[in-house]
Amino acid sequence: MKVLIDECLPAALKENLTALGHERQTVRQAGFGSKKNGELFTLAEWRWDVLLTSDRNIKYQQNMTGRSVTILILSAKSNRVKDFLPLMPACADALRSVQPGEVVEVGPL
């Protein structure tokens, strides 16, 4: 699975995704730093399978009908790596089952 990691997530999560067998890249590595959600989503389309983010509002901002990319939202109490690490097993499960055009949330809601 090809995963694009949004700027709002710690870049250190990319190592966890690699350990899970996924190809990953941060938004900055892809050259998309400081892009707004809509533009970022359009750039991600057809290049990546999943946009990994912690932005809970993105699900209200994007029309997912007919989209090739999935949005996977990690919901943690802070933006620190230590708060995201407990979500990684559920993230791995979600990555195995997501379908294009879905919005999936992982973590306490």
KOLDOVEX-879516 format. One line per field, with one value per residue (C-alpha): residue number from 0; x negated, y, z; residue in one letter. Coordinates in Angstrom, 1 decimal. Example, Ala and Ser with C-alpha at 12.3 -4.5 7.8 and 13.67 -1.06 7.14 Angstrom:
BEGIN
k	0; 1
px	-12.3; -13.7
py	-4.5; -1.1
pz	7.8; 7.1
r	A; S
***
This chain:
BEGIN
k	0; 1; 2; 3; 4; 5; 6; 7; 8; 9; 10; 11; 12; 13; 14; 15; 16; 17; 18; 19; 20; 21; 22; 23; 24; 25; 26; 27; 28; 29; 30; 31; 32; 33; 34; 35; 36; 37; 38; 39; 40; 41; 42; 43; 44; 45; 46; 47; 48; 49; 50; 51; 52; 53; 54; 55; 56; 57; 58; 59; 60; 61; 62; 63; 64; 65; 66; 67; 68; 69; 70; 71; 72; 73; 74; 75; 76; 77; 78; 79; 80; 81; 82; 83; 84; 85; 86; 87; 88; 89; 90; 91; 92; 93; 94; 95; 96; 97; 98; 99; 100; 101; 102; 103; 104; 105; 106; 107; 108
px	0.0; -1.3; -0.7; -1.1; -1.7; -0.1; -2.1; 0.1; -1.4; -4.8; -7.2; -8.5; -5.4; -6.9; -9.2; -6.2; -4.5; -7.7; -7.9; -4.3; -5.4; -3.9; -5.6; -5.4; -6.3; -5.7; -3.9; -7.2; -9.2; -6.7; -7.2; -3.7; -4.5; -2.0; 0.7; 4.3; 6.4; 8.2; 5.1; 3.2; 6.0; 6.0; 2.2; 2.5; 5.1; 3.7; 0.2; 1.0; 3.5; 4.0; 3.7; 2.9; 3.8; 5.0; 7.3; 10.8; 12.4; 11.1; 14.0; 16.4; 14.3; 13.8; 16.3; 15.1; 17.4; 15.4; 12.0; 9.1; 7.5; 8.6; 8.4; 7.3; 7.6; 5.6; 7.3; 5.0; 5.1; 2.0; -0.3; -3.2; -4.5; -3.9; -0.2; 0.0; -2.0; 0.8; 3.0; 0.6; 2.0; 5.5; 4.0; 2.4; 5.8; 7.4; 4.8; 5.4; 9.1; 9.7; 11.3; 10.7; 12.9; 13.4; 12.8; 11.8; 11.1; 8.8; 8.6; 10.8; 13.5
py	0.0; 3.5; 5.9; 9.7; 11.1; 14.5; 17.3; 17.3; 13.9; 13.2; 12.2; 9.5; 7.4; 6.6; 4.1; 2.3; 2.1; 0.7; -2.0; -2.9; -3.4; -0.2; 2.2; 5.7; 9.3; 12.4; 15.4; 17.4; 14.6; 14.5; 18.3; 19.2; 21.1; 23.8; 22.7; 23.1; 20.0; 20.1; 20.7; 18.0; 15.5; 16.2; 15.8; 12.5; 11.1; 8.2; 8.4; 7.1; 4.6; 6.3; 9.8; 9.4; 12.4; 13.5; 16.2; 15.2; 17.9; 16.6; 14.1; 17.1; 19.0; 16.3; 14.5; 11.0; 9.7; 8.1; 8.8; 6.4; 7.4; 6.6; 9.0; 7.3; 9.6; 8.8; 10.4; 10.8; 13.1; 15.1; 15.3; 13.5; 10.3; 8.6; 9.2; 7.8; 4.6; 2.8; 3.4; 1.7; -1.9; -0.6; 1.5; -1.7; -3.5; -0.5; -0.5; -4.1; -3.6; 0.0; 0.5; 3.5; 6.5; 5.5; 7.7; 5.6; 6.8; 5.0; 5.9; 7.2; 9.4
pz	0.0; -0.9; 2.0; 2.0; 5.5; 6.1; 7.6; 10.7; 11.7; 13.1; 10.3; 12.6; 11.9; 8.5; 10.1; 11.7; 8.3; 6.7; 9.4; 8.4; 4.8; 3.3; 0.9; 2.6; 2.0; 3.9; 2.3; 2.5; 0.9; -1.9; -2.4; -1.3; 1.9; 2.9; 0.4; 1.5; 2.0; -1.4; -3.4; -1.4; -2.0; -5.7; -5.9; -3.9; -6.2; -8.4; -6.9; -3.4; -2.1; 1.3; 2.7; 6.4; 8.5; 11.9; 10.4; 11.5; 9.5; 6.1; 6.0; 5.7; 3.2; 0.5; -1.8; -1.9; -4.6; -7.4; -5.7; -6.0; -2.7; 0.9; 3.8; 7.0; 10.0; 13.2; 16.2; 19.2; 22.2; 21.0; 18.0; 19.7; 18.4; 21.7; 21.4; 17.9; 18.5; 20.4; 17.3; 14.9; 15.3; 14.4; 11.6; 10.2; 10.3; 8.6; 5.9; 5.1; 4.5; 3.2; -0.2; -2.6; -1.7; 1.9; 4.9; 7.9; 11.5; 13.9; 17.6; 20.3; 19.0
r	M; K; V; L; I; D; E; C; L; P; A; A; L; K; E; N; L; T; A; L; G; H; E; R; Q; T; V; R; Q; A; G; F; G; S; K; K; N; G; E; L; F; T; L; A; E; W; R; W; D; V; L; L; T; S; D; R; N; I; K; Y; Q; Q; N; M; T; G; R; S; V; T; I; L; I; L; S; A; K; S; N; R; V; K; D; F; L; P; L; M; P; A; C; A; D; A; L; R; S; V; Q; P; G; E; V; V; E; V; G; P; L
***
